[in-house]
Structure formats: structure tokens, C-alpha cells
Amino acid sequence: KRFIKYRERLGFENFAVNILGNILAFAPFGFLLPMLKKSYRHFFVIAPLSALFSLSIELVQLYTRVGIFDVDDILLNSIGGILGYLAFTILHFIFRRKHKETNVKKGD
């Protein structure tokens, strides 16, 4: 309900930019974090870390009164982190598979 009122007030284009911007802003977080440490290569690690990091940003905005604390941002940022993680997982799988195929061919 709030989204609909928000969309009507901003217009569809600004509304879409806000949503995509929040999602895309956190995609690198979900993509790069698993590269840093193998223990971060799990959905149930990345999802809460994305949410906690986003929450910390929103709390800083609330405390400093720079920007607005918005629960929607936490949700959208978390989705972005998860999508970034999914992109990492897919690319990691593809590169590992290609690497194995290359090693098998070299062994022939």
C-alpha cells in the first residue's frame, strides 16, 4: 500500500530508479564478500550480513539525520546482496567447471 502511494507521488520512473538503485547498490556486496573468505560462500551468511549492513547504514542515517531511515531500503538492499551472491554462485560454478574441463584436457 505504501509502495503504491510512494510510486504515485514520485512517478513511475523515479520510483523504479529508487528500487533498482537500492538493489544494485548492494549487489557488489553479495558478489565480492564470498571472494574474500570461503566461509562467506553460503546463502545463510550473505543474507543476514546484507540485512545487518543495510540496517547499520539506516541507523547511521537516523542518528545523524542525514537521509531517512527506511525499512524498504533494508529490504531492497538485502535483495541486492542476495542477487549479487547468486551471481557469484553461478559464475563461480561456471568457472570451476571450465577449469576442471581444461585440466582434464591437459591430462589427456
PyMOL commands that set and color helices and strands:
alter all, ss='L'
color gray80, all
select helices_A, chain A and resi 2-10+12-36+38-40+43-64+71-107
alter helices_A, ss='H'
color red, helices_A
deselect
rebuild
show_as cartoon
